[in-house]
Each structure stands twice: as C-alpha cells, then as structure tokens.
Amino acid sequence: MSTKDDDRRRPYAGNRAQGPGRRTYPDAANGPRVGRIANNVPRAQRVDGDSVPEMRPDDRPARGGDFHRGAAYRAPTGPRQYKRDMDGATPELPEDDHILAGRNPIREALRAGRPVEKLLVASGDLSGGAQEIVRLAKEAGAVVQRVDRARLDQIYPAHQGMLAYVAAVAYVELEDILAAAGAKGEEPFIVLLDGITDPHNLGAIVRSAECAGAHGVVIPERRAAGLTPAAAKAAAGALNYMPIARVKNLNRAIETLQEKNIWVIGTAMDGENAFTADFSGPVALVIGSEGEGISRLTLEKCDRTVALPMKGRIESLNASVAAGILMYQIARARAM
C-alpha cells in the first residue's frame, strides 16, 4: 500500500497477475531457445507435447489479438477453440459452452429475454440487422465489444460477425431478493460486489454467500464479472440456489436498501474491527474489487466500514477470502 488513502480503498486487494514473461520454444537441433515468435515455425514441431501446424501468412494473428511476443504459436486447445474439419464442414458448438454464434440465434435469444453477458462484434460497418442486435443487447444490459474479425475466428469460425456469451443462470431483480428474505421471515442479508472482475472470485463469493445464509448477491452491469461458465464452476452449484441481481447503478441500489432500513457495511483498512463489530439486524455487505477495493463514491454511501485484523506482514487478502470471513461474522451475529 503506497498511501493511507489507497489503504482505505484497497482493504482486500488480491495479488495482481504478473505480466507475460519470456518463453521458450524448442529447436529441433539445439534444444530449447528463448526469444521472439518465429515467423515460420517448422511443421510438426512440438511444444509441451502438442503438435504445432505450419503457420501460413493468412493464419498469423492480427495485431491486437491475444498473442504476444515471446509466445510460440500453438495449435488451438480448450473447449472454445474450433477448427474446420478436413472436408471444410464447421462443427457445432457444444451445448454447455454458453456461446451463441450467428445473428439469428443471438437476436432470438435477446428477444426471448435470455441473459447475455457480452456481445462480441466484428469491427467494421454494421448492417441494419446487426445494428438491431447491438441495440437489443445494450437494452438488455449486455456489454457490447468491438473486436477484430480474426479474434472471432479464433473462438468459432462460423460467427457471421457476432458471438454472444450467455449467462449460466438468469438474473433476478433486487426486489426479488428482498421478497425472498421476507418470505422466510428473516431480516435481509445481502452481499454487494463493487467491481469484482475475476469470475473465479465471483463464483467463490456466491458459494460462500449461499453457505452463510445470505439471501442474494448484487453485482453491477459494468466493470464486473458476470455469470460465466468459469464463475458457475467456482460456485460449485451455488448458482442454482443463490439469487443474483445485476443492477445498472450500484450506488442507487445501496440507496434503495437504505430506504428500507438496511444497514450498508463496507470494507476499509481504517474501519472498525470486524471481530468486535455489531452485525445484527438487516445487513448489506459491500466487497470491493481485487485491485482497487471499494470505489470512493460507493464507500461514501456506506453507513459503516469494517476491517479484518492483519497479523502477518502482508496487508491484504483475496477478495473472496475476505468476503467469506465477513459473511460468517454476519452469520454468527444472526445466530446469537
């Protein structure tokens, strides 16, 4: 932590991902070498046991893609990498991959109200039909991102200029979470996430929230992870039971909760000791992002702030770990 003000807003910042380092690629005669990507990787060369096909000029990734200097070209791997069959046919998307390809499937999904996390659109002029899909996606709260056509080709070749990532489960409204608490005859216990961008952290928090007895989790539409397959896997089935609301403005959601006499508690380094704080009554717990913590405006909206005592030399905790500890402090107070 560089300044006291930073410490106040970054209570549980996780370790930042390290940037790409230099990598090695094999040389058939002299063994592994370190350096830049080769423009003509030999055919049938192997990297970590994977066969690497010959890279033709039209196969090389365009600037701005996911490849970087120092990384050897590898054959596509993983569930979202597809190649055309030898006869030129295009394989179908697996049903569990949460990707929609093509304009008609995406348009109909949006019209049917299916939750779409993100819409990737190939750069260039958009026809009238494509503009309609973009409009529907924005109205549904999906993130619309312009990308190079080569990027879409890497994910799925028959994309027609568009790919959509569909949420693992449907979102609910904030009022639905409050109604669920009322139906159980319990005071609301809600978790609000301010800019959690790592889907694994999101899934882990949802899992802990379900186990700790929370009534729902609230996430913003922008600058936050959505209910992607990675988040669903980390949640380990909790998405089937934990309502998730996605709101346009998190600060407005906080004001709505305060109007209903729900205490909004944030996390900050200068907050009161979480081990002795009073968590009784209706509570909404705000967890900040992995890198920046709770944003300044959101922190100012909180009624109180709490902090977890740090006994070691490291002054930060992973966001999902901190959230789990605090949620169980709330569960403990509600059980007394």
N, C-alpha and C positions, 0 to 999 in steps of 0.2 A: 504494500500500500504506500503510495507516494505522498499523499497529503491526508490531513484529517478529514477534509470534505469528501475525498474519494472513499475513505474508510467508512464514512457514514452511509454512502450509497452502494457500497460493494461488500455486504456482510458475508456472503457465502459464495464468492466467485470461485468457479472451478478452474482447474489448470487449463490454460489456453493450449489449443492444438499447435504443435510445432509445425513450422513451415516445411515444405518438401526439401529433403537433403539430396546430396549427390547419390546416384545409384550406380550399380554395376550391371554390365551386360556381358555375356560370355563371348569369348573369342575362340573359334574352333582350334586355332593353333597355339595361342599363347595363354589361354586361360582367361579368367575374369579381368575386365578392364573397366576403368572409371572414366566417364566423360559424357559428351553430349549424345543426343539421339543420332543414330546413323540414318542417312537418307536411303540407304539400300541394305536393309537387314537381310542377310542371306536366307534363302528359302530353307525350310525345315530346321532352322536354328531353334534351340530350346531354351526357355527361361523358366527356371524353377519347375521343370518337368512338363511345361506346356509347349505345344508346338506353335511356332510363330510363322504365319504365312508370309509370302513375299509381299512387300509393300509397294504398290504401284503408285504413280503420281496422283491419280484420282482418288486413292484410298487414304492419302495423308490427311490428318486432321487439320481443319482450318484454324487460323489464329483466333484466340479467344475461347477455344474449347477446353476440355478437361485435361488435355495432355500438356506437359511442361518439359522444359529442357532437362535432360538427365534421366528421363524415364524411357525405357525401351518400349517399342511398340509390341503389344501383346495381343494374342487372339482374344476376342470378346469372351468374357466369362460372367457368370452370375445370372440370376433369374430375369434381369431386364436387358440382357444383351441378345440380339437376334441376328441371324444370318439367313440369307435366302438359300433355299435348297439348291441342289445341283441342277435341277430342271427349271429353276427360276421361280418356283412357287414360293409364296410368302406364308410362313407358319402362323397359326392363330395364337392370339395372346392367351396365356394361362388364366383361368378364371379367378385365381387367388392373387393376382398381381396388382389389382386396383389401378389399372391403366386402361383408359379408353382411347382408341385410335380412330381417326376419321371424323369428318364433320357431322354426318348424320347421327352416329351413336352419341357424340358429345352433345349435340343440340337436343336430342330427345331426353337424355339424362338430365340436362338442365331444366327442360320444360316439365319433367316429372318430379322435380324437386330433389333429385338425388344429390347429396352433399359432395361438392367438388372442391378439393383443396387448392389446386393450382392448374392453370391452363397455360401450356407452352405453345406459342405461336411462332411460326417461321417468319423471319424478318422479310420485309418487302410490302408491296401494296396488297391490301386486303380487299377481296371482292365483297359484294353486298351480303352474301350468305355468311362469310367469315366475320364480317363486322357485326352481324346479328348475334353470332355465337359469343363474340367478345362482350357485347352488351349484356347478354344474359348471364355470362359468367360474373361480370362486375356487379350486376344487380343481386346475384346470389352470394356475394361476399368472397368470391374466389380471387386468388392472386393471379393476375394475367402478366406473363413474362414473355418478351420478345427474345428469341434465340436464333442462332444460325441454323439453317436447314441441315447442315452436317451434324449438328447436335441431335436433332430429331432422328436422323438416320442411324445414329449410334444406338438409340434406345429401341426404335422399331421402324423398319423401312417403309411400310405402307401407311404413313401417317396423314397424308393429304394436307400437310402443313400445320397439323394440330395434334397435340396429345394432352389428355386430361388425367390428373391424378385424383382418384375418388377417395373420400374419407372411409375409414374402416367401419365406422358406425355413424348413425345420424346424430346431429347435434340437437339440443333442446334449447328452450328459452330460459332466461334467468328466473322468470315467474314459475316455470315448471319445477325448478329446484326448490324454491320456497314452498310451493304447494306440496311437494313430496315430504318436506320436513313437517309441515302442518298435518299431513295425513298420518304421520307416525306419532303425532302428539309430542314432538321434540322441538327444542329450540334450535334454530338453524345453525349449522356448522358448514361453512363454505370455504373453499380454497380458491384464491385468485392468483393467476400466474402472470407476472408482468414481464413479457419478453423472453420466456423460456424457448430457445431456438433449437435445442438438441432434442430430437424425438425420443431418444432413449431416456433422457431425464424426464420428459413429459410422461412417458409410459410408467416410469418408476414412481413418479409422484401420484399418478392416478391409482396405481396399485396400492401404495401406502394409504391414500385417502380412503379407498374402499375398505381396507382392513381397520382403519382407525375410526370408522363410523361417520365419515363426512357425508353430507347429503348431495354434494355436487362440486364440480370443478369448473371454473370460468377462465377462458382464455380469450385474448384479443384476436381480431382478424389479421392484423398486420404485425410484422416483425415477431412472429411466434411460430413454433412448430405446430403442425396440425395432426390429425388422427391418421397418420400414415401407417403403412404396414410395420415399419420399424417401431413406431410408438405402440401399436397394438401388440407386437411381440413382447416388448418390455413390460407392458401392463399385465401380461400373463393371464388374460381372461377377464381382468377387472373392467374392461370397457363394456362388457355385457351387463354390468350391474351399476356402474357409476355414471350418472348423467353428466354430460359435458356441454356447457353453454359457450357459444362463440359470440362475442359482442363486438360492435363496431368501435366503441369507446370504453375503455376500462375505467376511466375516472368517472364517467357518467354511471356506470354500473355500481361503483362504490357509493356514489351519492344516492342511488336508488336503495341500496342496502341500509345506508344510514337513516334514510327517511323511514325505514321500517324498524328503527331502533336496534340495529345490528351493529355491534362494535367491530370496527375495522382495525386490525392489528398488523402493522408492517414489521419488517426486519431491518435493523440498522445496528452498526457497531456501537453506537452510543445509546442504544435502547436499554431498558431495564432488564435485569437478569431473568431469562426465560424460566429458570428453575424455581423462582420465587414469585413470578408474576401471576396475577389473577386472570385465569382464562375461563371463568364461569360465565354463564349466560350465552345469549346468541352471539356467535363469533364468525367473522370473516378474516381469514389469514391470508396475507399478501406475501408471495415469494418472488424475489427479484430474479433477474436474468443471470446467466452463468458468468458473464463478463462484466456487466455494469451495475448489477444489483437493481434495486427499485429505482425507477426514474424519479427525478426531482419533484415533478408535479404530482405524481402518484403518492410519493412519500408524504408530501404536504397534506394530502387528502386523508391520510390515516389518522385515526383517533389516538393511537399509542404505537410505540415501537418497542420491540424486544430484541435481545441478543443472546446468543448461546455463549457461555463462558469458554474461552480458549486457553487450555492449559499447556499446550505444546508450543513449539516455535513457529509453526505455520498458522497464519491468522485467517484462514478461510476454509470453508467446507464446500463440497459439491452441493449444488442446489437441491438435488433430490434427497441427499442425506440429511441436510439441514431441515428440509420440509418434513421428512419423516419423523425426526426428533420432536419438532414443534407440534406436529399433529397429534403425536401421542401424549404430549404435555396437555393438550386440549382434551383429549380423550380421558386422561387421568382426572382432570378437574371435573369433567362431566359425570364421572363415575362416583365421585365423593358425595 
